Amino acid sequence: MALRDQIQTDMITATKARDEVKTNCLRMAISAIKYKASDNRGAGKPEEVTDDEVVGILKTLIKQRKDSVDQFTKANRMDLADKESKEIVHLEVYLPKQLDDAGLAAAVDAAIKETQAAGPKDMGKVMKAVMAKVGSSVDGGRLSAAVKAKLT
């Protein structure tokens, strides 16, 4: 089943279960996916949104929610921060399994050897090599921190 269809099915299930937070969160995700499909149609691409595009949309939505949590926490609005945190949990279900710290460290070490990186100036080459191998199974921020730690 396509990721888009899975989200739609889960939204219907959440609606029937009267889970308001999950329902609203998944509706918002479906709306963003439909918006991407209309963008594709306008750009002359196939209207169907691929699973990779859906993962990208979900990552963007999660990043927005994390930024909101930070802002709400700074403003001492814990009620809104908790709501955003719950939405993050509901969205992360659809992302590919993330690499653990040991797997990430191994991938970074292999990329450093492969690219013969010598210092922080080679960080871009190493990150590009790691992303080519592991794809969307690692968060960019975690990867950047791991590469920076190894190269300094």
C-alpha positions in Angstrom: 0.0 0.0 0.0 1.3 3.4 -0.9 2.2 5.7 2.0 -0.4 8.3 0.9 -3.1 5.6 1.0 -1.9 4.4 4.4 -2.2 7.9 5.8 -5.7 8.2 4.4 -6.8 4.9 5.9 -5.3 5.8 9.3 -7.0 9.2 9.2 -10.4 7.4 8.7 -9.6 5.0 11.6 -8.6 7.9 13.8 -11.8 9.8 12.9 -14.0 6.8 13.8 -12.1 6.4 17.1 -12.7 10.1 17.8 -9.0 10.8 18.2 -9.1 14.5 17.5 -5.3 15.2 17.6 -4.4 12.4 15.3 -7.3 13.1 12.9 -6.4 16.8 12.6 -2.7 15.9 12.2 -3.3 13.4 9.4 -5.8 15.7 7.7 -3.1 18.4 7.6 -0.6 15.8 6.2 -3.1 14.8 3.5 -3.7 18.4 2.6 0.1 19.0 2.2 0.3 15.8 0.0 -2.6 17.1 -2.2 -0.9 20.5 -2.5 2.3 18.7 -3.7 0.2 16.8 -6.3 -1.2 20.0 -7.6 2.3 21.5 -7.8 3.4 18.5 -9.8 0.5 18.9 -12.2 1.4 22.6 -12.7 5.0 21.7 -13.3 4.1 19.2 -16.0 5.1 16.2 -13.8 2.9 13.2 -13.1 0.2 14.1 -10.6 0.7 11.1 -8.5 3.0 11.8 -5.5 5.7 9.2 -4.8 6.4 7.7 -1.4 9.8 9.5 -1.4 7.9 12.8 -1.9 5.5 11.9 0.9 8.5 11.2 3.2 9.9 14.6 2.3 6.6 16.3 3.0 6.4 14.5 6.4 9.9 15.5 7.3 9.1 19.1 6.5 6.0 19.0 8.7 7.9 17.4 11.5 10.6 20.0 11.3 7.9 22.7 11.4 6.4 21.1 14.5 9.8 20.9 16.3 10.4 24.6 15.6 7.0 25.3 17.0 7.7 23.3 20.1 10.8 25.3 20.7 9.0 28.6 20.3 6.1 27.5 22.5 8.4 26.3 25.2 10.3 29.6 25.1 7.0 31.5 25.4 6.0 29.2 28.3 3.0 27.8 26.4 3.3 24.2 27.4 -0.2 23.3 26.3 0.6 24.2 22.7 4.0 22.6 22.9 2.5 19.3 24.1 0.0 19.4 21.2 2.8 19.9 18.7 4.8 17.1 20.3 1.9 14.7 20.0 1.6 15.6 16.3 5.3 14.9 15.8 4.8 11.4 17.3 1.8 10.7 14.9 3.8 11.8 11.9 7.0 10.0 12.7 5.2 6.7 12.4 5.3 7.0 8.6 9.0 7.8 8.3 11.5 5.1 7.5 13.3 3.5 10.5 16.1 5.8 11.6 19.7 4.6 11.9 20.9 4.1 15.5 24.0 5.9 16.8 26.3 2.9 16.1 25.1 2.6 12.5 25.4 6.3 11.9 29.0 6.3 13.3 29.9 3.3 11.1 28.5 5.0 8.0 30.3 8.2 8.8 33.6 6.4 9.3 33.2 4.5 6.0 32.5 7.7 4.2 35.5 9.5 5.7 37.7 6.6 4.5 36.1 6.6 1.1 36.4 10.3 0.5 39.8 10.6 2.3 38.5 13.5 4.3 41.1 15.3 6.3 39.3 18.0 8.2 36.2 20.1 8.6 36.6 21.6 5.1 35.7 18.1 3.7 32.4 17.9 5.7 30.3 18.4 2.6 31.9 15.5 0.7 31.4 13.2 3.7 27.8 14.2 4.2 27.1 13.6 0.5 28.7 10.2 0.6 26.7 9.2 3.8 23.4 10.4 2.4 24.0 8.5 -0.8 24.4 5.3 1.2 21.7 5.7 3.9 19.2 8.0 2.2 16.3 9.1 4.3 17.1 6.8 7.2 19.0 9.5 9.0 18.1 13.1 10.1 20.3 15.8 8.5 20.9 17.5 11.8 22.1 14.2 13.5 24.3 13.5 10.5 25.9 16.9 10.5 26.7 16.7 14.2 28.2 13.2 13.8 30.4 14.3 10.8 31.5 17.4 12.6 32.5 15.4 15.7 34.5 13.0 13.6 36.3 15.6 11.5 37.3 18.0 14.3 
